[in-house]
Amino acid sequence: MSQRMTDIGPPKYEQFLPPIIKKNYGKWKYHETPRPGVLVHVAESGDKLYSVRAASPRLVSIETLRLFADLADEFSGGHLRFTSRNNVEFLLSDESKVEPLIARLTKEGYPVGGTGPGITNVVHTQGWVHCHSAATDASGVVKSIMDELFPYFGEVQLPAKLRIAFACCLNMCGAVHCSDIAILGVHRRAPRINTAAIGKMCEIPTTVASCPTGAIRPKTIDGKPSVEVIEEQCMFCANCYTVCPAMTLNDPESDGVSIWVGGKVSNARHEPMFSKLAIPYIPNNPPRWPEVVDAVKNLVEVYAKHARRFERMGEWIERIGWPRFFKLTGIEFTKYHIDDFTHAGESFKRSAQLRHTRE
């Protein structure tokens, strides 16, 4: 305890860094990608750090974690890290161990890739496994999508890197606001109120206060305290269900997914961009979600065919214009693509000129 600055919070991160990173902290000159899934960072001192990136499921078993720990002990001095998109990276200072580690990972069923102009692992949310507000599954859809797009993970086949994200509802535990292609679960009806149970299970003032848009109002039904929902104000966030299980939001008939495109965090060549709606609704069709898989694959293939080198999805769309994007992808433009949010006018195009180029 004498070495701790406080008695709360995690230990200081420095004690977990590999020695080569501690030695060269803040003194890295450049990095290269010698092959898909492998990065080499070169320091001013001449030291080299090799990162071997492999895909892993977001939800992993204890056996998988033990395997990764054993591989780290054997090949990388016990040092590994998980990326923000659920990849596992082994950090090596000995180049001779890179190929044996790749061979071992491949043998164990964990493919190496996800660097450079390709698709990395999909960052996604809980889905039906854990989350009570999910409008769709997460692991099942992501597995189905990556089964189809797997060649883009281990090989360099795209104009630039392509980041795919998945969130099973608009609370967005995933990075759907800033990914090249994003799949977002959507609810399409307001919560159903179990009037017989709400007085026994819920505290009415807390339930009313839980709604961020003021869509829930107190109401007396059959002489008993209850609530009503103003559907026009409901944003399907499930906050009310979180505090009141008598207000069920999930619905197997109307829930589904939407697809968004053009987001990115990177500021290279262009400032960061938010994702924009491409497909308003696709119904859930488990266990393989073929319509969602086909839609995402179509977007990837059209982008791969028409974008220029180093051009991200959003940059490509901005260059050719949205009319041509809808034409090339075959996506129908509907009224749902028009943003009618109260403050949306601040982001509307205010001129008569609309970019519509030909290639």
VOBA-1610 file (N, C-alpha, C; in pm, whole numbers, padded with zeros to 5 digits, always signed):
BEGIN
Met+00082-00121+00000Met+00000+00000+00000Met+00086+00126+00000Ser+00208+00118+00052Ser+00293+00236+00055Ser+00330+00283-00084Gln+00319+00194-00184Gln+00352+00231-00321Gln+00230+00278-00399Arg+00113+00270-00338Arg-00009+00312-00405Arg-00038+00458-00375Met-00079+00534-00478Met-00114+00673-00458Met-00251+00685-00391Thr-00340+00591-00418Thr-00472+00587-00356Thr-00504+00443-00322Asp-00613+00424-00250Asp-00654+00287-00217Asp-00769+00242-00306Ile-00796+00316-00415Ile-00901+00276-00508Ile-00846+00283-00650Gly-00918+00219-00742Gly-00877+00224-00881Gly-00777+00116-00916Pro-00747+00102-01046Pro-00655-00003-01092Pro-00510+00032-01062Pro-00420-00066-01066Pro-00278-00037-01049Pro-00228+00050-01165Lys-00118+00116-01147Lys-00063+00202-01252Lys-00023+00116-01371Tyr-00060+00163-01491Tyr-00044+00083-01612Tyr+00103+00051-01642Glu+00196+00134-01595Glu+00336+00118-01633Glu+00392-00019-01595Gln+00343-00074-01486Gln+00400-00201-01440Gln+00365-00316-01533Phe+00268-00296-01624Phe+00228-00402-01715Phe+00290-00387-01854Leu+00366-00279-01878Leu+00426-00257-02009Leu+00545-00350-02029Pro+00563-00400-02152Pro+00685-00477-02182Pro+00809-00389-02163Pro+00921-00448-02127Pro+01044-00369-02105Pro+01082-00282-02223Ile+01062-00332-02345Ile+01101-00255-02463Ile+01016-00128-02478Ile+00890-00134-02436Ile+00804-00016-02442Ile+00842+00083-02332Lys+00872+00033-02214Lys+00917+00122-02107Lys+01045+00195-02147Lys+01135+00123-02209Lys+01264+00181-02248Lys+01247+00291-02352Asn+01153+00271-02447Asn+01139+00363-02560Asn+01009+00443-02554Tyr+00954+00458-02438Tyr+00824+00525-02423Tyr+00831+00668-02478Gly+00746+00698-02575Gly+00743+00831-02635Gly+00855+00859-02733Lys+00931+00755-02771Lys+01046+00775-02860Lys+01041+00681-02980Trp+00919+00661-03032Trp+00904+00574-03148Trp+00908+00658-03276Lys+00983+00613-03377Lys+01003+00690-03500Lys+00894+00661-03603Tyr+00866+00534-03626Tyr+00770+00497-03731Tyr+00728+00352-03712His+00629+00309-03790His+00590+00169-03788His+00563+00122-03929Glu+00573-00006-03950Glu+00548-00067-04079Glu+00462-00191-04061Thr+00407-00240-04174Thr+00325-00362-04174Thr+00391-00462-04266Pro+00480-00546-04214Pro+00552-00642-04300Pro+00461-00746-04365Arg+00349-00778-04301Arg+00251-00871-04357Arg+00120-00849-04283Pro+00007-00889-04343Pro-00122-00868-04274Pro-00121-00931-04135Gly-00161-00852-04037Gly-00168-00900-03900Gly-00043-00879-03819Val+00061-00822-03880Val+00187-00800-03808Val+00229-00654-03825Leu+00256-00587-03714Leu+00309-00452-03715Leu+00447-00453-03652Val+00536-00367-03701Val+00666-00349-03637Val+00687-00201-03612His+00707-00165-03486His+00734-00027-03446His+00883-00013-03420Val+00943+00089-03479Val+01087+00111-03469Val+01112+00236-03384Ala+01195+00223-03283Ala+01225+00332-03192Ala+01349+00409-03236Glu+01369+00527-03178Glu+01486+00607-03208Glu+01615+00532-03172Ser+01606+00444-03075Ser+01723+00365-03033Ser+01756+00252-03129Gly+01665+00225-03222Gly+01683+00113-03313Gly+01609-00012-03269Asp+01554-00013-03148Asp+01477-00127-03101Asp+01352-00145-03185Lys+01311-00271-03202Lys+01191-00302-03279Lys+01092-00382-03194Leu+00967-00340-03201Leu+00859-00410-03131Leu+00764-00467-03234Tyr+00743-00599-03229Tyr+00654-00666-03322Tyr+00520-00694-03254Ser+00412-00658-03322Ser+00277-00686-03272Ser+00211-00785-03366Val+00173-00899-03314Val+00104-01001-03393Val-00043-00998-03352Arg-00128-00963-03446Arg-00271-00943-03418Arg-00352-01062-03467Ala-00435-01116-03379Ala-00522-01229-03414Ala-00665-01196-03374Ala-00759-01252-03446Ala-00900-01229-03416Ala-00944-01316-03299Ser-01034-01262-03220Ser-01094-01341-03113Ser-01241-01302-03102Pro-01326-01392-03054Pro-01465-01350-03027Pro-01466-01247-02914Arg-01567-01163-02913Arg-01577-01066-02804Arg-01601-01138-02671Leu-01683-01241-02676Leu-01711-01321-02556Leu-01625-01447-02563Val-01524-01456-02477Val-01431-01568-02483Val-01443-01654-02357Ser-01412-01780-02372Ser-01418-01873-02260Ser-01290-01863-02178Ile-01294-01920-02060Ile-01175-01921-01975Ile-01065-02005-02040Glu-01104-02107-02117Glu-01005-02188-02189Glu-00929-02103-02291Thr-01003-02014-02360Thr-00939-01926-02457Thr-00842-01831-02390Leu-00883-01774-02279Leu-00794-01682-02206Leu-00669-01754-02157Arg-00684-01876-02111Arg-00568-01952-02066Arg-00475-01984-02182Leu-00535-02013-02300Leu-00453-02039-02418Leu-00373-01915-02455Phe-00439-01799-02458Phe-00369-01675-02490Phe-00257-01648-02389Ala-00284-01673-02261Ala-00182-01651-02159Ala-00063-01744-02180Asp-00091-01869-02214Asp+00018-01964-02239Asp+00100-01924-02361Leu+00032-01879-02468Leu+00104-01835-02588Leu+00190-01712-02557Ala+00135-01620-02476Ala+00213-01502-02439Ala+00336-01540-02358Asp+00321-01635-02265Asp+00435-01680-02186Asp+00542-01743-02275Glu+00496-01817-02377Glu+00590-01891-02462Glu+00660-01802-02564Phe+00586-01704-02620Phe+00641-01629-02734Phe+00670-01482-02706Ser+00600-01420-02613Ser+00613-01274-02600Ser+00643-01229-02458Gly+00707-01313-02381Gly+00746-01274-02247Gly+00629-01245-02155Gly+00514-01303-02187Gly+00395-01284-02104Gly+00316-01159-02137His+00352-01087-02242His+00288-00959-02272His+00191-00971-02390Leu+00067-00929-02367Leu-00033-00920-02473Leu-00129-00808-02438Arg-00213-00771-02535Arg-00315-00670-02511Arg-00433-00698-02601Phe-00550-00648-02562Phe-00669-00657-02646Phe-00695-00520-02706Thr-00722-00517-02836Thr-00750-00391-02903Thr-00896-00351-02879Ser-00929-00229-02920Ser-01066-00180-02900Ser-01166-00253-02987Arg-01120-00332-03084Arg-01211-00407-03170Arg-01195-00558-03150Asn-01162-00595-03027Asn-01166-00734-02984Asn-01060-00824-03047Asn-00956-00764-03105Asn-00842-00844-03148Asn-00749-00863-03028Val-00669-00969-03034Val-00566-00988-02932Val-00431-00967-03000Glu-00344-00887-02938Glu-00212-00860-02993Glu-00104-00909-02897Phe-00013-00987-02951Phe+00102-01034-02875Phe+00221-00943-02908Leu+00288-00892-02804Leu+00393-00792-02821Leu+00529-00859-02804Leu+00605-00867-02915Leu+00731-00940-02916Leu+00847-00846-02948Ser+00962-00873-02888Ser+01085-00802-02923Ser+01180-00892-03001Asp+01149-01022-03008Asp+01233-01119-03079Asp+01166-01155-03212Glu+01224-01108-03322Glu+01164-01131-03455Glu+01156-01279-03490Ser+01247-01359-03439Ser+01250-01501-03474Ser+01128-01576-03422Lys+01056-01518-03326Lys+00939-01585-03270Lys+00808-01547-03339Val+00814-01453-03435Val+00692-01405-03499Val+00625-01516-03580Glu+00700-01578-03670Glu+00641-01681-03756Glu+00596-01804-03676Pro+00675-01853-03579Pro+00624-01965-03497Pro+00495-01930-03422Leu+00482-01806-03375Leu+00360-01766-03305Leu+00242-01764-03403Ile+00263-01712-03523Ile+00155-01711-03623Ile+00111-01854-03657Ala+00209-01942-03672Ala+00176-02082-03703Ala+00096-02145-03590Arg+00133-02116-03467Arg+00062-02173-03351Arg-00080-02117-03342Leu-00096-01986-03363Leu-00229-01926-03358Leu-00319-01983-03468Thr-00264-01999-03586Thr-00341-02056-03697Thr-00383-02199-03665Lys-00293-02276-03607Lys-00324-02414-03570Lys-00435-02420-03466Glu-00435-02324-03372Glu-00536-02323-03266Glu-00670-02264-03313Gly-00673-02212-03438Gly-00799-02162-03492Gly-00821-02014-03475Tyr-00714-01937-03451Tyr-00725-01792-03435Tyr-00647-01724-03547Pro-00717-01681-03653Pro-00649-01627-03771Pro-00579-01495-03742Val-00467-01474-03809Val-00389-01352-03795Val-00422-01259-03910Gly-00447-01132-03880Gly-00482-01034-03984Gly-00537-00908-03920Gly-00617-00834-03999Gly-00685-00718-03945Gly-00604-00590-03942Thr-00495-00584-04021Thr-00417-00460-04029Thr-00417-00410-04172Gly-00386-00281-04189Gly-00377-00226-04323Gly-00511-00213-04392Pro-00511-00206-04527Pro-00635-00186-04603Pro-00720-00313-04611Gly-00781-00347-04502Gly-00868-00464-04495Gly-00969-00444-04382Ile-01037-00551-04347Ile-01136-00547-04240Ile-01076-00608-04114Thr-01085-00537-04005Thr-01042-00593-03878Thr-01162-00656-03808Asn-01141-00705-03687Asn-01250-00767-03612Asn-01363-00667-03590Val-01484-00716-03576Val-01600-00630-03558Val-01620-00601-03410Val-01623-00473-03373Val-01656-00437-03236Val-01808-00444-03221His-01854-00510-03117His-01999-00527-03105His-02043-00530-02959Thr-02172-00528-02942Thr-02233-00515-02810Thr-02276-00651-02756Gln-02364-00651-02656Gln-02399-00775-02588Gln-02498-00861-02666Gly-02601-00796-02724Gly-02703-00873-02794Gly-02793-00948-02698Trp-02856-01049-02750Trp-02951-01127-02671Trp-02885-01206-02559Val-02753-01220-02562Val-02684-01299-02460Val-02703-01237-02322His-02690-01105-02311His-02695-01039-02181His-02794-00924-02173Cys-02806-00844-02281Cys-02868-00713-02269Cys-03021-00720-02273His-03086-00645-02185His-03232-00645-02179His-03294-00548-02278Ser-03214-00459-02339Ser-03270-00362-02433Ser-03236-00394-02578Ala-03177-00510-02604Ala-03133-00543-02739Ala-03250-00561-02835Ala-03239-00500-02955Ala-03339-00518-03059Ala-03301-00632-03153Thr-03178-00680-03140Thr-03130-00790-03223Thr-03016-00858-03149Asp-02969-00969-03203Asp-02853-01035-03144Asp-02727-00964-03189Ala-02618-00990-03121Ala-02491-00931-03161Ala-02396-01040-03211Ser-02364-01135-03125Ser-02267-01237-03162Ser-02310-01315-03286Gly-02439-01348-03296Gly-02487-01425-03409Gly-02475-01351-03541Val-02511-01223-03541Val-02503-01143-03663Val-02358-01121-03703Val-02274-01087-03607Val-02133-01061-03635Val-02065-01187-03688Lys-02094-01301-03628Lys-02038-01428-03676Lys-02079-01453-03820Ser-02206-01430-03852Ser-02254-01453-03989Ser-02188-01359-04088Ile-02172-01233-04049Ile-02109-01135-04139Ile-01963-01168-04164Met-01889-01199-04059Met-01746-01223-04076Met-01718-01357-04141Asp-01809-01453-04131Asp-01793-01576-04208Asp-01789-01545-04357Glu-01868-01446-04399Glu-01876-01408-04540Glu-01762-01315-04580Leu-01718-01229-04489Leu-01616-01129-04521Leu-01476-01169-04475Phe-01460-01292-04431Phe-01333-01335-04374Phe-01213-01313-04467Pro-01225-01332-04600Pro-01108-01307-04686Pro-01051-01167-04673Tyr-01134-01069-04637Tyr-01085-00933-04623Tyr-01010-00911-04492Phe-01014-01008-04400Phe-00944-00996-04273Phe-00797-01034-04286Gly-00771-01143-04353Gly-00634-01194-04362Gly-00557-01146-04482Glu-00623-01075-04575Glu-00556-01029-04696Glu-00583-00880-04718Val-00496-00817-04795Val-00510-00675-04826Val-00581-00664-04961Gln-00713-00636-04958Gln-00791-00633-05081Gln-00873-00506-05097Leu-00865-00413-05005Leu-00951-00295-05009Leu-00870-00168-05034Pro-00936-00061-05076Pro-00865+00066-05098Pro-00803+00121-04970Ala-00870+00104-04859Ala-00822+00154-04730Ala-00879+00063-04622Lys-00844+00091-04498Lys-00898+00009-04391Lys-01049+00030-04380Leu-01119-00074-04343Leu-01265-00070-04333Leu-01304-00120-04195Arg-01370-00034-04119Arg-01407-00069-03982Arg-01557-00094-03976Ile-01594-00211-03926Ile-01735-00248-03911Ile-01768-00255-03762Ala-01883-00200-03725Ala-01926-00200-03584Ala-02069-00248-03576Phe-02106-00295-03458Phe-02241-00347-03436Phe-02291-00304-03299Ala-02410-00247-03294Ala-02475-00214-03167Ala-02617-00267-03174Cys-02660-00335-03068Cys-02790-00402-03074Cys-02906-00313-03036Cys-02880-00186-03000Cys-02987-00088-02983Cys-02925+00050-02989Leu-03007+00154-02988Leu-02953+00288-03008Leu-02879+00342-02886Asn-02877+00270-02775Asn-02789+00311-02665Asn-02642+00296-02704Met-02617+00214-02804Met-02490+00211-02875Met-02369+00184-02788Cys-02363+00064-02734Cys-02241+00023-02665Cys-02128-00003-02764Gly-02160-00011-02894Gly-02059-00028-02998Gly-02027+00106-03064Ala-01933+00104-03159Ala-01886+00229-03221Ala-01960+00259-03350Val-02092+00247-03348Val-02166+00264-03473Val-02172+00409-03519His-02139+00503-03433His-02145+00643-03474His-02024+00684-03556Cys-01920+00601-03559Cys-01795+00644-03622Cys-01725+00531-03696Ser-01800+00439-03757Ser-01741+00329-03831Ser-01782+00335-03978Asp-01698+00279-04064Asp-01725+00282-04207Asp-01859+00216-04240Ile-01884+00101-04179Ile-02013+00033-04192Ile-02060-00003-04051Ala-02181+00033-04019Ala-02233+00008-03884Ala-02369-00057-03892Ile-02390-00159-03811Ile-02520-00226-03801Ile-02579-00190-03665Leu-02698-00134-03667Leu-02762-00086-03544Leu-02899-00148-03526Gly-02921-00217-03416Gly-03052-00272-03386Gly-03153-00162-03359Val-03276-00180-03409Val-03378-00078-03392Val-03508-00139-03339His-03566-00071-03239His-03703-00099-03195His-03797-00008-03274Arg-03918-00056-03301Arg-04009+00025-03382Arg-04145+00047-03316Arg-04156+00013-03189Arg-04280+00042-03117Arg-04245+00082-02974Ala-04333+00159-02914Ala-04313+00205-02777Ala-04330+00089-02680Pro-04282+00105-02556Pro-04296-00004-02457Pro-04442-00041-02433Arg-04465-00171-02412Arg-04597-00219-02372Arg-04604-00218-02219Ile-04714-00168-02166Ile-04727-00152-02021Ile-04814-00264-01965Asn-04758-00340-01874Asn-04834-00443-01803Asn-04901-00375-01683Thr-05021-00327-01705Thr-05089-00249-01602Thr-05117-00330-01476Ala-05131-00460-01490Ala-05159-00544-01373Ala-05036-00559-01284Ala-04918-00548-01344Ala-04795-00574-01268Ala-04720-00448-01230Ile-04747-00337-01298Ile-04663-00220-01279Ile-04667-00167-01135Gly-04783-00172-01069Gly-04792-00125-00932Gly-04719-00212-00834Lys-04699-00340-00869Lys-04631-00433-00780Lys-04479-00434-00802Met-04437-00398-00924Met-04296-00413-00959Met-04220-00281-00969Cys-04292-00170-00983Cys-04225-00045-01019Cys-04263+00069-00925Glu-04172+00163-00914Glu-04200+00287-00843Glu-04235+00392-00950Ile-04357+00439-00949Ile-04406+00526-01056Ile-04321+00652-01075Pro-04289+00728-00969Pro-04207+00849-00991Pro-04071+00819-01055Thr-04007+00709-01014Thr-03878+00672-01072Thr-03893+00634-01219Thr-04000+00563-01250Thr-04025+00525-01390Thr-04046+00648-01477Val-04125+00742-01429Val-04148+00866-01504Val-04018+00942-01523Ala-03938+00950-01418Ala-03814+01026-01423Ala-03708+00960-01510Ser-03723+00830-01539Ser-03622+00758-01616Ser-03622+00796-01764Cys-03730+00855-01812Cys-03742+00884-01956Cys-03668+01013-01991Pro-03569+01006-02081Pro-03492+01126-02115Pro-03570+01226-02201Thr-03680+01184-02263Thr-03756+01274-02349Thr-03891+01314-02290Gly-03919+01272-02167Gly-04045+01306-02103Gly-04166+01240-02166Ala-04145+01121-02223Ala-04255+01053-02293Ala-04345+00975-02198Ile-04304+00957-02073Ile-04382+00879-01977Ile-04453+00974-01880Arg-04583+00954-01865Arg-04664+01039-01775Arg-04739+00950-01675Pro-04757+00997-01553Pro-04838+00920-01457Pro-04984+00913-01506Lys-05048+00800-01476Lys-05188+00783-01517Lys-05253+00683-01423Thr-05377+00707-01390Thr-05454+00613-01309Thr-05539+00526-01399Ile-05524+00394-01385Ile-05599+00298-01467Ile-05675+00205-01373Asp-05807+00204-01389Asp-05894+00121-01302Asp-05870+00152-01155Gly-05848+00279-01126Gly-05829+00322-00988Gly-05692+00291-00930Lys-05600+00240-01013Lys-05466+00206-00964Lys-05361+00291-01034Pro-05253+00327-00964Pro-05149+00409-01026Pro-05077+00333-01137Ser-05058+00400-01249Ser-04988+00341-01363Ser-04924+00456-01443Val-04887+00428-01566Val-04827+00531-01652Val-04881+00515-01794Glu-04859+00618-01873Glu-04887+00611-02015Glu-04764+00660-02091Val-04752+00618-02218Val-04638+00656-02300Val-04685+00739-02418Ile-04629+00858-02434Ile-04657+00942-02550Ile-04565+00894-02662Glu-04619+00815-02755Glu-04536+00746-02853Glu-04454+00841-02939Glu-04506+00959-02968Glu-04434+01053-03054Glu-04303+01100-02989Gln-04295+01091-02857Gln-04175+01136-02787Gln-04081+01021-02750Cys-04126+00898-02768Cys-04044+00783-02727Cys-03929+00764-02825Met-03809+00745-02771Met-03691+00721-02855Met-03640+00577-02840Phe-03720+00488-02780Phe-03691+00344-02774Phe-03558+00312-02706Cys-03526+00385-02599Cys-03397+00367-02534Cys-03398+00258-02427Ala-03516+00218-02381Ala-03532+00113-02278Ala-03489+00158-02140Asn-03468+00288-02119Asn-03439+00334-01983Asn-03552+00298-01887Cys-03675+00310-01936Cys-03788+00279-01849Cys-03791+00132-01810Tyr-03759+00045-01906Tyr-03757-00098-01876Tyr-03648-00132-01775Thr-03541-00056-01777Thr-03431-00079-01684Thr-03478-00065-01539Val-03564+00033-01514Val-03612+00056-01377Val-03750-00004-01353Cys-03816-00045-01461Cys-03952-00098-01447Cys-03974-00214-01544Pro-03953-00338-01500Pro-03967-00454-01589Pro-04110-00474-01643Ala-04206-00399-01592Ala-04342-00411-01642Ala-04363-00332-01771Met-04258-00264-01818Met-04267-00189-01945Met-04174-00255-02046Thr-04226-00351-02122Thr-04146-00432-02213Thr-04131-00362-02348Leu-04007-00351-02394Leu-03980-00286-02521Leu-03957-00385-02634Asn-03891-00496-02606Asn-03859-00594-02711Asn-03984-00649-02777Asp-03976-00670-02909Asp-04088-00725-02983Asp-04034-00807-03101Pro-04060-00937-03105Pro-04002-01021-03210Pro-04055-00989-03349Glu-04170-00925-03358Glu-04229-00896-03489Glu-04176-00767-03550Ser-04150-00667-03468Ser-04113-00535-03523Ser-03966-00499-03506Asp-03893-00566-03417Asp-03752-00535-03399Asp-03671-00578-03521Gly-03560-00512-03544Gly-03474-00547-03656Gly-03345-00468-03651Val-03282-00447-03767Val-03156-00374-03772Val-03162-00267-03881Ser-03079-00166-03864Ser-03055-00065-03967Ser-02906-00065-03998Ile-02869-00011-04114Ile-02729-00008-04155Ile-02689+00136-04186Trp-02572+00175-04132Trp-02521+00311-04144Trp-02382+00306-04206Val-02343+00412-04273Val-02215+00412-04345Val-02144+00546-04329Gly-02013+00543-04352Gly-01938+00667-04369Gly-01874+00727-04247Gly-01877+00660-04132Gly-01815+00718-04014Gly-01668+00682-04003Lys-01594+00762-03932Lys-01453+00730-03903Lys-01402+00823-03794Val-01303+00776-03719Val-01239+00857-03616Val-01112+00922-03670Ser-01047+00854-03763Ser-00921+00903-03816Ser-00934+01044-03874Asn-00832+01126-03855Asn-00831+01259-03916Asn-00730+01270-04029Ala-00681+01156-04079Ala-00590+01157-04191Ala-00666+01191-04319Arg-00616+01290-04393Arg-00673+01333-04521Arg-00810+01397-04509His-00881+01371-04403His-01015+01427-04385His-01047+01426-04237Glu-01124+01523-04192Glu-01162+01529-04052Glu-01250+01409-04016Pro-01263+01376-03887Pro-01352+01267-03847Pro-01494+01288-03898Met-01565+01176-03919Met-01698+01182-03978Met-01794+01094-03898Phe-01921+01135-03891Phe-02025+01054-03830Phe-02089+00963-03934Ser-02136+00847-03889Ser-02208+00755-03978Ser-02343+00815-04017Lys-02390+00779-04136Lys-02519+00825-04185Lys-02601+00706-04233Leu-02733+00721-04226Leu-02823+00610-04254Leu-02816+00565-04400Ala-02805+00434-04420Ala-02808+00377-04554Ala-02933+00290-04573Ile-02959+00199-04480Ile-03076+00110-04489Ile-03154+00125-04359Pro-03278+00174-04364Pro-03352+00203-04240Pro-03391+00079-04160Tyr-03423-00031-04229Tyr-03475-00145-04153Tyr-03459-00275-04231Ile-03407-00375-04161Ile-03403-00513-04211Ile-03454-00601-04098Pro-03551-00686-04121Pro-03605-00767-04011Pro-03505-00869-03959Asn-03519-00904-03833Asn-03438-01011-03777Asn-03474-01143-03843Asn-03371-01218-03881Asn-03394-01349-03943Asn-03286-01445-03894Pro-03293-01481-03765Pro-03192-01572-03711Pro-03211-01712-03767Pro-03108-01798-03766Pro-02982-01776-03694Pro-02870-01713-03776Arg-02891-01692-03908Arg-02780-01645-03991Arg-02802-01506-04052Trp-02917-01445-04033Trp-02943-01309-04080Trp-02896-01288-04225Pro-02945-01368-04322Pro-02892-01359-04459Pro-02912-01222-04524Glu-03023-01155-04495Glu-03047-01023-04556Glu-02944-00920-04509Val-02911-00925-04381Val-02811-00833-04326Val-02674-00863-04385Val-02639-00990-04391Val-02509-01030-04447Val-02497-00985-04592Asp-02602-01006-04672Asp-02598-00966-04813Asp-02584-00814-04827Ala-02653-00739-04740Ala-02647-00593-04748Ala-02506-00543-04716Val-02444-00597-04612Val-02310-00554-04573Val-02208-00596-04680Lys-02221-00717-04730Lys-02129-00764-04834Lys-02140-00678-04959Asn-02261-00639-04996Asn-02281-00553-05112Asn-02210-00419-05093Leu-02223-00360-04974Leu-02157-00233-04947Leu-02005-00246-04958Val-01950-00354-04904Val-01806-00374-04908Val-01758-00390-05052Glu-01829-00470-05131Glu-01786-00496-05268Glu-01799-00373-05357Val-01905-00296-05341Val-01920-00174-05420Val-01811-00073-05383Tyr-01785-00060-05254Tyr-01678+00029-05208Tyr-01543-00016-05263Ala-01515-00146-05257Ala-01388-00198-05305Ala-01369-00173-05454Lys-01476-00175-05529Lys-01469-00160-05675Lys-01452-00014-05718His-01512+00079-05644His-01521+00216-05693His-01434+00317-05617Ala-01392+00288-05494Ala-01315+00386-05417Ala-01171+00393-05465Arg-01109+00507-05444Arg-00969+00525-05477Arg-00881+00475-05363Arg-00754+00458-05392Arg-00661+00408-05290Arg-00655+00506-05173Phe-00655+00454-05053Phe-00650+00527-04926Phe-00781+00599-04894Glu-00883+00583-04974Glu-01008+00654-04954Glu-01101+00574-04865Arg-01137+00628-04749Arg-01229+00561-04658Arg-01371+00565-04715Met-01458+00485-04658Met-01595+00476-04708Met-01663+00613-04714Gly-01657+00689-04606Gly-01722+00819-04602Gly-01660+00918-04699Glu-01529+00910-04717Glu-01461+00999-04812Glu-01502+00967-04954Trp-01516+00839-04984Trp-01563+00797-05117Trp-01704+00848-05144Ile-01793+00833-05046Ile-01931+00880-05063Ile-01934+01031-05081Glu-01854+01101-05003Glu-01851+01246-05014Glu-01802+01290-05152Arg-01710+01215-05210Arg-01656+01251-05341Arg-01757+01228-05453Ile-01825+01112-05450Ile-01917+01080-05561Ile-02057+01136-05539Gly-02091+01169-05415Gly-02225+01220-05384Gly-02321+01109-05346Trp-02417+01143-05260Trp-02513+01044-05212Trp-02603+00988-05322Pro-02647+01067-05420Pro-02730+01008-05527Pro-02660+00893-05597Arg-02532+00912-05630Arg-02459+00805-05698Arg-02433+00687-05604Phe-02413+00715-05477Phe-02396+00606-05381Phe-02519+00515-05380Phe-02638+00574-05372Phe-02759+00493-05372Phe-02776+00418-05504Lys-02734+00479-05614Lys-02746+00413-05744Lys-02651+00295-05754Leu-02525+00314-05713Leu-02426+00207-05723Leu-02459+00090-05632Thr-02507+00119-05513Thr-02535+00012-05417Thr-02673-00052-05439Gly-02759+00014-05514Gly-02894-00039-05535Gly-02985-00022-05415Ile-02946+00063-05321Ile-03028+00088-05202Ile-03135+00189-05236Glu-03257+00161-05194Glu-03369+00252-05221Glu-03364+00371-05126Phe-03379+00491-05182Phe-03387+00612-05099Phe-03531+00631-05055Thr-03552+00648-04925Thr-03687+00660-04869Thr-03699+00785-04783Lys-03818+00809-04736Lys-03840+00925-04647Lys-03764+00913-04517Tyr-03727+00791-04480Tyr-03657+00771-04354Tyr-03512+00820-04360His-03463+00847-04480His-03329+00901-04493His-03325+01052-04467Ile-03440+01115-04459Ile-03447+01258-04435Ile-03453+01283-04285Asp-03356+01354-04233Asp-03346+01378-04090Asp-03447+01487-04049Asp-03543+01450-03965Asp-03643+01548-03920Asp-03629+01580-03772Phe-03513+01553-03716Phe-03488+01587-03576Phe-03496+01739-03559Thr-03538+01782-03443Thr-03563+01924-03417Thr-03446+02013-03458His-03324+01972-03424His-03207+02057-03452His-03129+02009-03574Ala-03190+01924-03656Ala-03117+01870-03771Ala-03081+01977-03873Gly-03159+02087-03876Gly-03132+02192-03973Gly-02993+02248-03966Glu-02931+02236-03849Glu-02795+02287-03834Glu-02696+02213-03921Ser-02728+02090-03959Ser-02636+02011-04040Ser-02684+01995-04185Phe-02800+02053-04219Phe-02853+02041-04356Phe-02765+02117-04455Lys-02766+02070-04577Lys-02701+02143-04686Lys-02791+02259-04724Arg-02736+02379-04727Arg-02819+02498-04744Arg-02803+02562-04882Ser-02746+02491-04976Ser-02732+02546-05110Ser-02805+02459-05211Ala-02818+02509-05332Ala-02886+02434-05437Ala-02791+02338-05508Gln-02662+02345-05476Gln-02565+02258-05542Gln-02553+02125-05465Leu-02560+02014-05537Leu-02547+01881-05477Leu-02447+01802-05559Arg-02341+01758-05494Arg-02236+01687-05566Arg-02292+01555-05621His-02274+01534-05750His-02322+01413-05817His-02228+01386-05932Thr-02116+01320-05905Thr-02012+01300-06005Thr-02030+01168-06077Arg-01962+01155-06187Arg-01959+01029-06262Arg-01816+00978-06264Glu-01806+00846-06260Glu-01673+00785-06264Glu-01649+00721-06398
//
